[in-house]
């Protein structure tokens, strides 16, 4: 199976702090084209209660790129699933079938309440489960249908638009809690994890597969893992750059969190205890030590309270490529890679990192030549 690489774009440079316009079309377009030229398969467009509308960013990028896939983050509960189904299907047509949707149920009560969502965490996942049932039916039911559930109710819904992709738009899903595993194991095409050590990631993959089996699925979701690579021409250069980035993180108090820095949803810092299980797991890995396996570095997670995907892979392109291949060996098929200098890093990943991983995966997939 080919390896998929996902980058991340937004309406502005999220690494530069609160300065500059919140919507910078020039930066957004430049970032999208850099990722397309670098060979990324998709770019994630994130969601927060205060951020510009991701669907409009996706439409803007789709109209100005040729090949780049779009991974649109969406929180169930913001709009009705029938409206979401029409919106996503319409965008899938205008993008030429390049859309995927990343479903996030929300990991911070304070952040959710800014959008008027007062459900508790387990209830949010139960709502997501129902939301995805309705979404998929809206895309695939040949005739109108009605629904009466715990969170949604409607009569005789009929849509004039269905996704260009068949049978539907791909669904990515994030979360690490038991509720997330249950819902994602049932619905996800790709289940997204944050960058933990290999042993812990293997445990997470096994849990996702078990949840998929419990849901009666013959094929489990593919697995995505997120990292923030820090590259150098030598190992020493890479680590020197890494500790320089860490100094900046400590001064600024965040590792490029997608959330609005003027009103952080959680207290950031090593003493903070985030509500979401994924961040708690990253902090647990950091407590075991800064360095793991071949190149995993957890210090950025410890410095930020694991605000978002905040673990790094540090080293030369060859070292980091081998580290990514270690994750391929345990079943990972997709990597979300985001640099601390978004545009230069994306360009560098395209020159030196992505080709190394792809070439080795392709080499392994070729049947062995039989002598004679």
Secondary structure, 3 states (H helix, E strand, C coil): CCCEEEEEECCCCCCCCCCCCCCCHHHHHHHHHHHHHHCCCEEEECCCCCCCCHHHHHHHHHCCCCCCEEEEEECCCCCCHHHHHHHHHHHHHHCCCCEEEEECCCCCHHHHHCCCCCCCHHHHHHHHHHHHHHHHHHHHCCCCEEEECCCCEEEEECCCCCCCCCCCCEEEEECCCHHHHHHHHHHCCEEEEECCCHHHHHHHHHHHHHHHHHCCCCCCCEEEEEECCEECCCHHHHHHHHHHHHHHHHHHCCCCCCCCHHHCCCCCCCCCCCCCHHHHHHHHHHHHCCEECCCEECHHHHHHCCCCCCCEEEECHHHHHHHHHHHHHCCCCEEEECCCCHHHHHHHHHHHHHHHHHHHHHHHHCCCCCCC
